[in-house]
Amino acid sequence: MLKIILPTVMVLPTALLSPPKFLWTSTTTYSLLIATLSLQWLIPTYYPRKFLSNWTGIDQISSPLLVLSCWLLPLMIMASQNHLQQEPLSRKRVFISTLIAVQPFILLAFSTTELALFYIAFEATLIPTLILITRWGNQPERLSAGTYLLFYTLMSSLPLLITIMHLYVKIGTLHLPTLELTHPTLSTSWTSVLSGLALLTAFMVKAPLYGLHLWLPKAHVEAPIAGSMLLAALLLKLGGYGIMRVTLLMGPLSNLLHYPFLTLALWGALMTSSICLRQTDLKSLIAYSSVSHMGLVIAAGMIQTHWSFSGAMILMISHGLTSSMLFCLANTNYERTHSRILLLTRGLQPLLPLMATWWLLANLANMSLPPTTNLMAELTIMVTLFNWSALTIILTGTATLLTASYTLFMLLVTQRGQIPSHITSIQNSTTREHLLMTLHIIPMLLLILKPELISGTPL
């Protein structure tokens, strides 16, 4: 574990001290090396946890998410190159350092075996994200978006801290492998119901559950491209991961508590998909689509069967890659037209034909077409939900239909139609952007060949 965390921390001095000419090259290469090294975590083992040390351990649920977070660091650095071109050197260094600073915390949060350390890492990811949004966002509204993000996260995670301490007093340990072996401590009394609620709410806000999701579209729309990729691909997954870790400890409680959460998650998938059909803002549309996808993950995490956990895992990984790619594409449009409004950026296919191919691929992955892992995940989740209660098929089926329709709407509006008169000249797409899209789509297409790597089931 340390052989990834230490190099990741050492990217910081690399970014701060490397000569101006090689700043981007050195940080990107270094982080790509770390990403390739992290692929070793996917090697199947017979033991329940690999690389177990006193405070970290990787099992089947956390290894795919860890690899995803290492994989996305070089991609975030590559995506931010263009909009930082005009900035002075010191600001570029600070920006890259902020990006790198989140990474050790995310790695810790996904790999820790101690609930208290998990809470610290979970909260610490908030600070660099907040700096990214409120300092490098594009519009003045970024300040209100930062406030929303901060207060939603803080209000929900204080009860989590109190409950973790309460659990510690009751059990005497917060070590996850030990907790899985002890008898469930929470009974069906009022205190236990409230502490179960507190345990879940923090992750529900992070994931985000419909109704607690208002910070997400704001934060996404105002964040710079790296901030958006970080939020969509990694920070939302912290919520899903937390739900999968915590529900196992809750014992008999979940039978009472999962009804409101399941209802809200599935209803929210329906609602946010309908909101997407009425969006005028491209980044906002992609942000709402991630709310609807994460709704399925929450629903699957709440019914706690092997199948549903496996479906939730696959969906988290594939959604991380897909939505990150969509944000990158939206950003390439934004850098050329300086507008996120769909009406002003339409008809770009004749101008950027190769980009249109990436748009098509990303959108097909978003509406989960067969050769992608998204389809496998959504089918697994729908089957488990149907098995749990046959009525859920109405909600999930409608949500799928709406997902397909807003994705096609997004594709048609951005690529087809009349070119707006104010677009007179547009710069070509660069090799860097094509490489960025390739590095997003290659893992997605390769993972379907061996989906058990990311399915969270013991091999």
C-alpha beads as a LAMMPS data file, in Angstrom:
LAMMPS data file: protein, C-alpha beads

459 atoms
458 bonds

1 atom types
1 bond types

-500.0 500.0 xlo xhi
-500.0 500.0 ylo yhi
-500.0 500.0 zlo zhi

Masses

1 110.0

Atoms # bond

1 1 1 0.000 0.000 0.000
2 1 1 2.790 2.400 0.937
3 1 1 4.512 1.791 -2.382
4 1 1 1.632 3.648 -4.030
5 1 1 0.851 6.233 -1.337
6 1 1 4.458 7.421 -0.944
7 1 1 5.074 7.981 -4.684
8 1 1 1.706 9.780 -4.847
9 1 1 2.796 12.122 -2.053
10 1 1 6.130 12.618 -3.826
11 1 1 4.357 13.917 -6.932
12 1 1 3.897 17.108 -4.877
13 1 1 7.593 18.120 -4.804
14 1 1 7.812 17.039 -8.457
15 1 1 5.068 19.499 -9.358
16 1 1 6.532 22.256 -7.202
17 1 1 10.173 21.890 -8.238
18 1 1 10.238 20.610 -11.819
19 1 1 11.480 23.126 -14.459
20 1 1 8.699 25.121 -16.199
21 1 1 9.317 23.436 -19.546
22 1 1 8.750 19.940 -18.176
23 1 1 6.050 20.711 -15.601
24 1 1 3.154 19.001 -17.403
25 1 1 5.298 16.246 -18.893
26 1 1 6.900 15.180 -15.631
27 1 1 3.729 15.220 -13.507
28 1 1 1.697 13.376 -16.155
29 1 1 4.352 10.714 -16.740
30 1 1 4.932 10.229 -13.045
31 1 1 1.232 9.818 -12.284
32 1 1 0.799 7.460 -15.269
33 1 1 3.606 5.318 -13.850
34 1 1 1.816 5.207 -10.497
35 1 1 -1.411 4.279 -12.315
36 1 1 0.282 1.361 -14.105
37 1 1 1.845 0.219 -10.847
38 1 1 -1.544 0.285 -9.133
39 1 1 -2.908 -2.316 -11.579
40 1 1 -1.291 -4.980 -9.369
41 1 1 -4.180 -4.534 -6.932
42 1 1 -6.486 -6.224 -9.412
43 1 1 -4.560 -9.520 -9.203
44 1 1 -6.939 -12.084 -7.667
45 1 1 -5.917 -13.731 -4.398
46 1 1 -7.305 -16.513 -2.305
47 1 1 -7.310 -14.410 0.870
48 1 1 -10.157 -12.010 1.777
49 1 1 -7.743 -9.062 2.038
50 1 1 -4.553 -8.401 0.117
51 1 1 -1.685 -6.117 1.163
52 1 1 -2.943 -6.094 4.745
53 1 1 -1.022 -3.801 7.087
54 1 1 -1.984 -2.351 10.473
55 1 1 -4.147 0.381 9.043
56 1 1 -4.857 -0.491 5.413
57 1 1 -6.060 -3.526 3.606
58 1 1 -7.503 -4.054 0.148
59 1 1 -10.374 -6.387 -0.532
60 1 1 -12.572 -7.027 -3.547
61 1 1 -14.762 -3.985 -2.913
62 1 1 -11.971 -1.449 -2.619
63 1 1 -9.380 -2.614 -5.161
64 1 1 -11.286 -1.522 -8.332
65 1 1 -12.029 1.888 -6.801
66 1 1 -8.381 2.327 -5.781
67 1 1 -7.182 1.518 -9.291
68 1 1 -9.776 3.920 -10.727
69 1 1 -8.567 6.754 -8.489
70 1 1 -4.931 6.173 -9.478
71 1 1 -5.930 5.969 -13.129
72 1 1 -7.778 9.290 -13.091
73 1 1 -4.982 11.470 -11.699
74 1 1 -2.948 11.641 -14.967
75 1 1 -6.193 12.116 -16.905
76 1 1 -7.172 15.091 -14.719
77 1 1 -3.733 16.660 -15.188
78 1 1 -3.969 16.147 -18.964
79 1 1 -7.457 17.620 -19.155
80 1 1 -6.494 20.812 -17.289
81 1 1 -3.585 21.784 -19.548
82 1 1 -5.471 23.988 -21.936
83 1 1 -7.365 26.233 -19.525
84 1 1 -4.236 26.868 -17.460
85 1 1 -2.156 28.015 -20.435
86 1 1 -2.615 31.712 -19.729
87 1 1 -1.954 31.387 -15.995
88 1 1 1.446 32.282 -14.492
89 1 1 3.730 29.402 -13.558
90 1 1 3.187 29.616 -9.799
91 1 1 -0.561 29.207 -10.223
92 1 1 -0.075 26.186 -12.464
93 1 1 2.074 24.619 -9.761
94 1 1 -0.522 25.338 -7.063
95 1 1 -3.310 23.911 -9.213
96 1 1 -1.448 20.663 -9.894
97 1 1 -0.485 20.428 -6.208
98 1 1 -4.132 20.815 -5.178
99 1 1 -5.080 17.998 -7.549
100 1 1 -2.342 15.761 -6.196
101 1 1 -3.202 16.576 -2.570
102 1 1 -6.635 14.947 -2.882
103 1 1 -5.114 11.706 -4.096
104 1 1 -3.519 10.315 -0.882
105 1 1 -6.742 11.028 1.013
106 1 1 -8.861 9.207 -1.562
107 1 1 -6.462 6.251 -1.525
108 1 1 -6.600 6.192 2.277
109 1 1 -10.390 6.406 2.355
110 1 1 -10.775 3.469 -0.011
111 1 1 -8.128 1.243 1.547
112 1 1 -8.328 1.861 5.279
113 1 1 -9.447 -0.852 7.671
114 1 1 -10.157 1.523 10.525
115 1 1 -13.468 3.421 10.599
116 1 1 -11.994 6.492 12.315
117 1 1 -9.248 6.863 9.703
118 1 1 -11.884 6.344 7.031
119 1 1 -13.879 9.244 8.460
120 1 1 -10.798 11.518 8.550
121 1 1 -9.850 10.718 4.948
122 1 1 -13.495 11.019 3.843
123 1 1 -13.667 14.534 5.270
124 1 1 -10.171 15.599 4.173
125 1 1 -11.030 15.124 0.490
126 1 1 -13.486 17.995 0.900
127 1 1 -10.824 20.703 1.421
128 1 1 -8.827 20.405 -1.849
129 1 1 -12.097 19.972 -3.777
130 1 1 -13.433 23.150 -2.231
131 1 1 -10.218 24.998 -3.160
132 1 1 -10.495 23.711 -6.737
133 1 1 -14.101 24.878 -7.099
134 1 1 -13.915 28.248 -5.344
135 1 1 -10.552 29.317 -6.760
136 1 1 -10.446 27.881 -10.286
137 1 1 -14.120 27.847 -11.256
138 1 1 -15.241 29.912 -14.233
139 1 1 -18.134 32.041 -12.941
140 1 1 -18.603 34.124 -9.776
141 1 1 -21.372 31.677 -8.739
142 1 1 -18.606 29.233 -7.798
143 1 1 -18.599 30.759 -4.299
144 1 1 -22.210 29.790 -3.672
145 1 1 -21.508 26.349 -5.130
146 1 1 -18.604 25.978 -2.686
147 1 1 -20.831 27.020 0.218
148 1 1 -23.461 24.462 -0.780
149 1 1 -20.844 21.716 -1.031
150 1 1 -19.276 22.611 2.313
151 1 1 -22.471 22.866 4.318
152 1 1 -24.198 19.816 2.848
153 1 1 -21.125 17.692 3.561
154 1 1 -20.459 19.084 7.043
155 1 1 -24.074 18.943 8.222
156 1 1 -24.346 15.314 7.198
157 1 1 -20.991 14.094 8.439
158 1 1 -21.093 15.399 12.003
159 1 1 -23.717 12.764 12.997
160 1 1 -21.470 10.177 11.319
161 1 1 -18.554 11.096 13.585
162 1 1 -20.751 10.926 16.695
163 1 1 -22.104 7.517 15.668
164 1 1 -18.614 6.173 14.949
165 1 1 -17.562 7.240 18.450
166 1 1 -20.754 5.687 19.896
167 1 1 -19.992 2.400 18.102
168 1 1 -16.456 2.495 19.471
169 1 1 -17.743 2.879 23.019
170 1 1 -20.196 0.001 22.539
171 1 1 -17.909 -2.481 20.754
172 1 1 -14.417 -1.412 21.772
173 1 1 -12.937 -1.503 18.284
174 1 1 -13.409 0.180 14.922
175 1 1 -11.276 -2.271 12.945
176 1 1 -13.400 -3.297 9.957
177 1 1 -12.334 -6.968 9.655
178 1 1 -13.008 -7.371 13.403
179 1 1 -16.358 -5.566 13.143
180 1 1 -17.461 -7.977 10.426
181 1 1 -16.860 -10.864 12.837
182 1 1 -18.675 -9.393 15.852
183 1 1 -22.397 -9.712 16.429
184 1 1 -24.454 -6.780 15.164
185 1 1 -24.518 -4.234 17.969
186 1 1 -27.369 -2.041 16.808
187 1 1 -30.740 -3.327 17.977
188 1 1 -34.136 -1.978 16.916
189 1 1 -34.289 0.570 19.734
190 1 1 -34.643 4.292 19.037
191 1 1 -30.968 5.088 19.642
192 1 1 -29.948 2.373 17.234
193 1 1 -32.368 3.549 14.559
194 1 1 -31.044 7.095 14.881
195 1 1 -27.415 5.984 14.805
196 1 1 -28.118 3.812 11.762
197 1 1 -29.728 6.817 10.112
198 1 1 -26.702 8.964 10.973
199 1 1 -24.326 6.347 9.564
200 1 1 -26.218 6.290 6.287
201 1 1 -27.065 9.980 5.821
202 1 1 -23.459 11.145 5.417
203 1 1 -22.901 8.702 2.578
204 1 1 -26.313 9.432 1.076
205 1 1 -25.420 13.122 0.777
206 1 1 -22.076 12.234 -0.766
207 1 1 -23.529 9.680 -3.171
208 1 1 -25.997 11.854 -3.656
209 1 1 -29.472 10.582 -2.881
210 1 1 -32.311 12.441 -4.604
211 1 1 -33.449 15.158 -2.203
212 1 1 -29.954 15.641 -0.777
213 1 1 -28.418 16.205 -4.203
214 1 1 -28.775 19.969 -4.630
215 1 1 -25.083 20.685 -4.085
216 1 1 -24.026 18.389 -6.926
217 1 1 -25.261 20.209 -10.076
218 1 1 -24.034 23.523 -8.664
219 1 1 -20.597 22.147 -7.811
220 1 1 -20.251 20.395 -11.160
221 1 1 -21.300 23.366 -13.240
222 1 1 -18.955 25.778 -11.477
223 1 1 -15.941 23.480 -11.085
224 1 1 -13.031 23.497 -13.562
225 1 1 -12.703 20.346 -15.672
226 1 1 -10.382 18.564 -13.214
227 1 1 -12.772 19.397 -10.366
228 1 1 -15.696 17.951 -12.309
229 1 1 -13.799 14.767 -13.141
230 1 1 -12.716 14.407 -9.516
231 1 1 -16.255 14.910 -8.207
232 1 1 -18.006 12.671 -10.709
233 1 1 -15.508 9.854 -10.862
234 1 1 -14.149 9.586 -7.325
235 1 1 -15.932 11.606 -4.654
236 1 1 -19.381 10.243 -5.521
237 1 1 -17.915 6.744 -5.299
238 1 1 -16.856 7.465 -1.701
239 1 1 -20.557 7.657 -0.893
240 1 1 -21.385 4.357 -2.580
241 1 1 -18.362 2.669 -1.013
242 1 1 -19.311 3.977 2.432
243 1 1 -22.849 2.622 2.061
244 1 1 -21.513 -0.820 1.099
245 1 1 -19.128 -0.814 4.076
246 1 1 -21.565 0.503 6.688
247 1 1 -24.717 -1.468 5.830
248 1 1 -22.850 -4.668 6.676
249 1 1 -22.396 -3.445 10.253
250 1 1 -25.981 -2.425 10.795
251 1 1 -27.464 -5.846 11.404
252 1 1 -31.238 -6.083 11.790
253 1 1 -31.727 -2.347 11.361
254 1 1 -31.490 -2.286 7.600
255 1 1 -34.821 -4.084 7.293
256 1 1 -36.506 -1.015 8.768
257 1 1 -34.334 1.682 7.299
258 1 1 -33.984 0.698 3.699
259 1 1 -37.548 1.484 2.594
260 1 1 -37.296 5.311 2.574
261 1 1 -33.805 5.248 1.039
262 1 1 -34.748 2.738 -1.661
263 1 1 -37.902 4.641 -2.540
264 1 1 -36.061 7.943 -2.754
265 1 1 -33.200 6.474 -4.771
266 1 1 -35.419 4.857 -7.404
267 1 1 -37.859 7.759 -7.549
268 1 1 -34.868 10.089 -7.805
269 1 1 -33.447 8.117 -10.733
270 1 1 -36.772 8.750 -12.452
271 1 1 -36.996 12.428 -11.491
272 1 1 -33.423 13.405 -12.348
273 1 1 -33.695 11.647 -15.705
274 1 1 -36.787 13.751 -16.424
275 1 1 -34.928 16.893 -15.290
276 1 1 -32.177 16.018 -17.799
277 1 1 -34.678 16.233 -20.651
278 1 1 -35.353 19.876 -19.775
279 1 1 -31.745 21.029 -19.234
280 1 1 -30.232 23.874 -21.224
281 1 1 -26.799 23.607 -19.632
282 1 1 -24.532 20.794 -20.827
283 1 1 -22.532 20.270 -17.624
284 1 1 -25.693 20.415 -15.526
285 1 1 -27.247 17.717 -17.719
286 1 1 -24.272 15.391 -17.169
287 1 1 -24.337 16.165 -13.420
288 1 1 -28.025 15.227 -13.119
289 1 1 -27.382 12.057 -15.096
290 1 1 -24.813 11.008 -12.504
291 1 1 -27.416 11.553 -9.758
292 1 1 -29.724 9.120 -11.530
293 1 1 -26.972 6.508 -12.006
294 1 1 -25.864 6.773 -8.386
295 1 1 -29.514 6.326 -7.364
296 1 1 -29.300 2.792 -8.748
297 1 1 -26.077 2.210 -6.800
298 1 1 -27.736 3.344 -3.542
299 1 1 -30.747 1.124 -4.189
300 1 1 -28.490 -1.856 -4.838
301 1 1 -26.403 -1.094 -1.756
302 1 1 -29.490 -0.983 0.453
303 1 1 -30.786 -4.489 -0.329
304 1 1 -27.387 -6.034 0.487
305 1 1 -27.349 -9.221 -1.537
306 1 1 -24.224 -10.540 -3.246
307 1 1 -25.661 -9.826 -6.655
308 1 1 -26.656 -6.283 -5.847
309 1 1 -23.257 -5.433 -4.331
310 1 1 -21.570 -6.795 -7.404
311 1 1 -23.869 -4.760 -9.676
312 1 1 -23.273 -1.624 -7.613
313 1 1 -19.494 -2.106 -7.841
314 1 1 -19.527 -2.538 -11.627
315 1 1 -21.832 0.467 -12.033
316 1 1 -19.626 2.679 -9.855
317 1 1 -16.515 1.887 -11.901
318 1 1 -18.183 2.188 -15.299
319 1 1 -20.018 5.374 -14.299
320 1 1 -16.733 6.845 -13.056
321 1 1 -15.158 6.371 -16.474
322 1 1 -18.240 7.328 -18.522
323 1 1 -19.201 10.523 -16.722
324 1 1 -15.581 11.627 -16.511
325 1 1 -15.326 11.193 -20.281
326 1 1 -18.555 13.140 -20.835
327 1 1 -17.248 16.016 -18.723
328 1 1 -14.023 16.042 -20.744
329 1 1 -16.045 16.230 -23.958
330 1 1 -18.217 19.020 -22.575
331 1 1 -15.020 20.829 -21.634
332 1 1 -13.563 20.548 -25.158
333 1 1 -16.758 22.193 -26.434
334 1 1 -16.571 24.844 -23.725
335 1 1 -12.958 25.722 -24.509
336 1 1 -13.844 26.321 -28.145
337 1 1 -17.187 28.114 -27.873
338 1 1 -16.904 29.527 -24.304
339 1 1 -20.464 28.533 -23.601
340 1 1 -22.186 25.623 -21.892
341 1 1 -25.640 26.420 -23.250
342 1 1 -26.778 23.648 -25.585
343 1 1 -28.416 26.044 -28.041
344 1 1 -25.169 27.916 -28.623
345 1 1 -22.931 24.883 -29.108
346 1 1 -24.993 22.808 -31.504
347 1 1 -24.064 21.310 -34.850
348 1 1 -20.412 20.652 -34.142
349 1 1 -20.148 17.383 -36.055
350 1 1 -19.103 18.849 -39.436
351 1 1 -16.512 21.040 -37.693
352 1 1 -14.972 18.404 -35.374
353 1 1 -15.772 15.012 -36.925
354 1 1 -13.371 13.004 -34.725
355 1 1 -14.760 14.580 -31.577
356 1 1 -18.223 13.546 -32.790
357 1 1 -17.036 9.932 -32.768
358 1 1 -15.965 10.274 -29.124
359 1 1 -19.299 11.911 -28.312
360 1 1 -21.133 8.993 -29.884
361 1 1 -19.058 6.408 -27.986
362 1 1 -19.424 8.198 -24.642
363 1 1 -23.171 8.631 -25.072
364 1 1 -23.686 5.015 -26.062
365 1 1 -21.766 3.981 -22.948
366 1 1 -23.890 6.345 -20.849
367 1 1 -27.126 4.779 -22.037
368 1 1 -25.495 1.358 -21.438
369 1 1 -25.262 -0.272 -24.837
370 1 1 -24.321 -3.991 -24.811
371 1 1 -20.523 -4.215 -25.105
372 1 1 -20.014 -1.865 -22.134
373 1 1 -19.901 -2.811 -18.457
374 1 1 -22.670 -0.258 -17.801
375 1 1 -25.204 -2.666 -19.314
376 1 1 -24.006 -5.568 -17.188
377 1 1 -24.218 -3.419 -14.063
378 1 1 -27.680 -2.019 -14.764
379 1 1 -29.056 -5.448 -15.645
380 1 1 -27.612 -6.983 -12.461
381 1 1 -29.088 -4.200 -10.329
382 1 1 -32.482 -4.397 -12.026
383 1 1 -32.635 -8.166 -11.595
384 1 1 -31.790 -7.935 -7.872
385 1 1 -34.335 -5.168 -7.319
386 1 1 -36.955 -7.152 -9.231
387 1 1 -36.142 -10.189 -7.112
388 1 1 -36.592 -8.093 -3.971
389 1 1 -39.888 -6.590 -5.111
390 1 1 -41.480 -7.021 -8.515
391 1 1 -42.910 -3.481 -8.521
392 1 1 -39.479 -1.854 -8.798
393 1 1 -39.330 -2.906 -12.461
394 1 1 -41.781 -0.073 -13.239
395 1 1 -39.419 2.542 -11.794
396 1 1 -36.173 1.073 -13.131
397 1 1 -37.667 0.419 -16.565
398 1 1 -38.962 3.980 -16.915
399 1 1 -35.631 5.337 -15.670
400 1 1 -33.799 3.337 -18.365
401 1 1 -36.143 4.665 -21.044
402 1 1 -35.603 8.248 -19.875
403 1 1 -31.832 7.725 -19.672
404 1 1 -31.769 6.606 -23.294
405 1 1 -33.894 9.563 -24.370
406 1 1 -31.884 12.306 -22.640
407 1 1 -28.601 10.786 -23.802
408 1 1 -29.775 10.781 -27.398
409 1 1 -31.094 14.310 -26.888
410 1 1 -27.660 15.425 -25.694
411 1 1 -25.944 13.735 -28.642
412 1 1 -28.311 15.171 -31.249
413 1 1 -28.279 18.700 -29.865
414 1 1 -24.491 18.987 -29.605
415 1 1 -23.591 17.240 -32.863
416 1 1 -26.455 17.789 -35.291
417 1 1 -28.503 20.701 -36.547
418 1 1 -27.660 24.123 -37.890
419 1 1 -24.320 25.624 -36.859
420 1 1 -25.029 28.845 -34.884
421 1 1 -24.059 31.976 -36.785
422 1 1 -21.662 33.258 -34.109
423 1 1 -19.285 30.300 -34.575
424 1 1 -17.116 31.558 -37.422
425 1 1 -13.835 29.763 -36.769
426 1 1 -13.066 26.928 -34.373
427 1 1 -9.721 25.415 -33.457
428 1 1 -9.006 21.789 -34.313
429 1 1 -9.118 19.032 -31.765
430 1 1 -5.678 18.225 -30.404
431 1 1 -3.842 14.923 -29.937
432 1 1 -3.947 15.498 -26.188
433 1 1 -7.739 15.459 -26.222
434 1 1 -7.890 12.321 -28.333
435 1 1 -5.437 10.584 -26.000
436 1 1 -7.569 11.672 -23.044
437 1 1 -10.720 10.150 -24.554
438 1 1 -8.841 6.990 -25.553
439 1 1 -7.563 6.478 -22.010
440 1 1 -11.139 6.785 -20.759
441 1 1 -12.710 4.407 -23.244
442 1 1 -10.058 1.674 -23.434
443 1 1 -10.573 0.490 -19.807
444 1 1 -14.341 0.494 -20.358
445 1 1 -14.109 -1.725 -23.426
446 1 1 -11.473 -4.019 -21.924
447 1 1 -13.285 -4.563 -18.629
448 1 1 -16.214 -6.306 -20.306
449 1 1 -13.764 -9.078 -21.279
450 1 1 -13.072 -9.800 -17.602
451 1 1 -15.772 -8.114 -15.519
452 1 1 -15.005 -10.190 -12.398
453 1 1 -12.043 -7.848 -11.792
454 1 1 -14.440 -5.097 -10.820
455 1 1 -17.517 -7.052 -9.744
456 1 1 -16.561 -7.055 -6.057
457 1 1 -17.126 -10.802 -5.723
458 1 1 -14.332 -12.912 -4.215
459 1 1 -12.608 -14.597 -7.128

Bonds

1 1 1 2
2 1 2 3
3 1 3 4
4 1 4 5
5 1 5 6
6 1 6 7
7 1 7 8
8 1 8 9
9 1 9 10
10 1 10 11
11 1 11 12
12 1 12 13
13 1 13 14
14 1 14 15
15 1 15 16
16 1 16 17
17 1 17 18
18 1 18 19
19 1 19 20
20 1 20 21
21 1 21 22
22 1 22 23
23 1 23 24
24 1 24 25
25 1 25 26
26 1 26 27
27 1 27 28
28 1 28 29
29 1 29 30
30 1 30 31
31 1 31 32
32 1 32 33
33 1 33 34
34 1 34 35
35 1 35 36
36 1 36 37
37 1 37 38
38 1 38 39
39 1 39 40
40 1 40 41
41 1 41 42
42 1 42 43
43 1 43 44
44 1 44 45
45 1 45 46
46 1 46 47
47 1 47 48
48 1 48 49
49 1 49 50
50 1 50 51
51 1 51 52
52 1 52 53
53 1 53 54
54 1 54 55
55 1 55 56
56 1 56 57
57 1 57 58
58 1 58 59
59 1 59 60
60 1 60 61
61 1 61 62
62 1 62 63
63 1 63 64
64 1 64 65
65 1 65 66
66 1 66 67
67 1 67 68
68 1 68 69
69 1 69 70
70 1 70 71
71 1 71 72
72 1 72 73
73 1 73 74
74 1 74 75
75 1 75 76
76 1 76 77
77 1 77 78
78 1 78 79
79 1 79 80
80 1 80 81
81 1 81 82
82 1 82 83
83 1 83 84
84 1 84 85
85 1 85 86
86 1 86 87
87 1 87 88
88 1 88 89
89 1 89 90
90 1 90 91
91 1 91 92
92 1 92 93
93 1 93 94
94 1 94 95
95 1 95 96
96 1 96 97
97 1 97 98
98 1 98 99
99 1 99 100
100 1 100 101
101 1 101 102
102 1 102 103
103 1 103 104
104 1 104 105
105 1 105 106
106 1 106 107
107 1 107 108
108 1 108 109
109 1 109 110
110 1 110 111
111 1 111 112
112 1 112 113
113 1 113 114
114 1 114 115
115 1 115 116
116 1 116 117
117 1 117 118
118 1 118 119
119 1 119 120
120 1 120 121
121 1 121 122
122 1 122 123
123 1 123 124
124 1 124 125
125 1 125 126
126 1 126 127
127 1 127 128
128 1 128 129
129 1 129 130
130 1 130 131
131 1 131 132
132 1 132 133
133 1 133 134
134 1 134 135
135 1 135 136
136 1 136 137
137 1 137 138
138 1 138 139
139 1 139 140
140 1 140 141
141 1 141 142
142 1 142 143
143 1 143 144
144 1 144 145
145 1 145 146
146 1 146 147
147 1 147 148
148 1 148 149
149 1 149 150
150 1 150 151
151 1 151 152
152 1 152 153
153 1 153 154
154 1 154 155
155 1 155 156
156 1 156 157
157 1 157 158
158 1 158 159
159 1 159 160
160 1 160 161
161 1 161 162
162 1 162 163
163 1 163 164
164 1 164 165
165 1 165 166
166 1 166 167
167 1 167 168
168 1 168 169
169 1 169 170
170 1 170 171
171 1 171 172
172 1 172 173
173 1 173 174
174 1 174 175
175 1 175 176
176 1 176 177
177 1 177 178
178 1 178 179
179 1 179 180
180 1 180 181
181 1 181 182
182 1 182 183
183 1 183 184
184 1 184 185
185 1 185 186
186 1 186 187
187 1 187 188
188 1 188 189
189 1 189 190
190 1 190 191
191 1 191 192
192 1 192 193
193 1 193 194
194 1 194 195
195 1 195 196
196 1 196 197
197 1 197 198
198 1 198 199
199 1 199 200
200 1 200 201
201 1 201 202
202 1 202 203
203 1 203 204
204 1 204 205
205 1 205 206
206 1 206 207
207 1 207 208
208 1 208 209
209 1 209 210
210 1 210 211
211 1 211 212
212 1 212 213
213 1 213 214
214 1 214 215
215 1 215 216
216 1 216 217
217 1 217 218
218 1 218 219
219 1 219 220
220 1 220 221
221 1 221 222
222 1 222 223
223 1 223 224
224 1 224 225
225 1 225 226
226 1 226 227
227 1 227 228
228 1 228 229
229 1 229 230
230 1 230 231
231 1 231 232
232 1 232 233
233 1 233 234
234 1 234 235
235 1 235 236
236 1 236 237
237 1 237 238
238 1 238 239
239 1 239 240
240 1 240 241
241 1 241 242
242 1 242 243
243 1 243 244
244 1 244 245
245 1 245 246
246 1 246 247
247 1 247 248
248 1 248 249
249 1 249 250
250 1 250 251
251 1 251 252
252 1 252 253
253 1 253 254
254 1 254 255
255 1 255 256
256 1 256 257
257 1 257 258
258 1 258 259
259 1 259 260
260 1 260 261
261 1 261 262
262 1 262 263
263 1 263 264
264 1 264 265
265 1 265 266
266 1 266 267
267 1 267 268
268 1 268 269
269 1 269 270
270 1 270 271
271 1 271 272
272 1 272 273
273 1 273 274
274 1 274 275
275 1 275 276
276 1 276 277
277 1 277 278
278 1 278 279
279 1 279 280
280 1 280 281
281 1 281 282
282 1 282 283
283 1 283 284
284 1 284 285
285 1 285 286
286 1 286 287
287 1 287 288
288 1 288 289
289 1 289 290
290 1 290 291
291 1 291 292
292 1 292 293
293 1 293 294
294 1 294 295
295 1 295 296
296 1 296 297
297 1 297 298
298 1 298 299
299 1 299 300
300 1 300 301
301 1 301 302
302 1 302 303
303 1 303 304
304 1 304 305
305 1 305 306
306 1 306 307
307 1 307 308
308 1 308 309
309 1 309 310
310 1 310 311
311 1 311 312
312 1 312 313
313 1 313 314
314 1 314 315
315 1 315 316
316 1 316 317
317 1 317 318
318 1 318 319
319 1 319 320
320 1 320 321
321 1 321 322
322 1 322 323
323 1 323 324
324 1 324 325
325 1 325 326
326 1 326 327
327 1 327 328
328 1 328 329
329 1 329 330
330 1 330 331
331 1 331 332
332 1 332 333
333 1 333 334
334 1 334 335
335 1 335 336
336 1 336 337
337 1 337 338
338 1 338 339
339 1 339 340
340 1 340 341
341 1 341 342
342 1 342 343
343 1 343 344
344 1 344 345
345 1 345 346
346 1 346 347
347 1 347 348
348 1 348 349
349 1 349 350
350 1 350 351
351 1 351 352
352 1 352 353
353 1 353 354
354 1 354 355
355 1 355 356
356 1 356 357
357 1 357 358
358 1 358 359
359 1 359 360
360 1 360 361
361 1 361 362
362 1 362 363
363 1 363 364
364 1 364 365
365 1 365 366
366 1 366 367
367 1 367 368
368 1 368 369
369 1 369 370
370 1 370 371
371 1 371 372
372 1 372 373
373 1 373 374
374 1 374 375
375 1 375 376
376 1 376 377
377 1 377 378
378 1 378 379
379 1 379 380
380 1 380 381
381 1 381 382
382 1 382 383
383 1 383 384
384 1 384 385
385 1 385 386
386 1 386 387
387 1 387 388
388 1 388 389
389 1 389 390
390 1 390 391
391 1 391 392
392 1 392 393
393 1 393 394
394 1 394 395
395 1 395 396
396 1 396 397
397 1 397 398
398 1 398 399
399 1 399 400
400 1 400 401
401 1 401 402
402 1 402 403
403 1 403 404
404 1 404 405
405 1 405 406
406 1 406 407
407 1 407 408
408 1 408 409
409 1 409 410
410 1 410 411
411 1 411 412
412 1 412 413
413 1 413 414
414 1 414 415
415 1 415 416
416 1 416 417
417 1 417 418
418 1 418 419
419 1 419 420
420 1 420 421
421 1 421 422
422 1 422 423
423 1 423 424
424 1 424 425
425 1 425 426
426 1 426 427
427 1 427 428
428 1 428 429
429 1 429 430
430 1 430 431
431 1 431 432
432 1 432 433
433 1 433 434
434 1 434 435
435 1 435 436
436 1 436 437
437 1 437 438
438 1 438 439
439 1 439 440
440 1 440 441
441 1 441 442
442 1 442 443
443 1 443 444
444 1 444 445
445 1 445 446
446 1 446 447
447 1 447 448
448 1 448 449
449 1 449 450
450 1 450 451
451 1 451 452
452 1 452 453
453 1 453 454
454 1 454 455
455 1 455 456
456 1 456 457
457 1 457 458
458 1 458 459
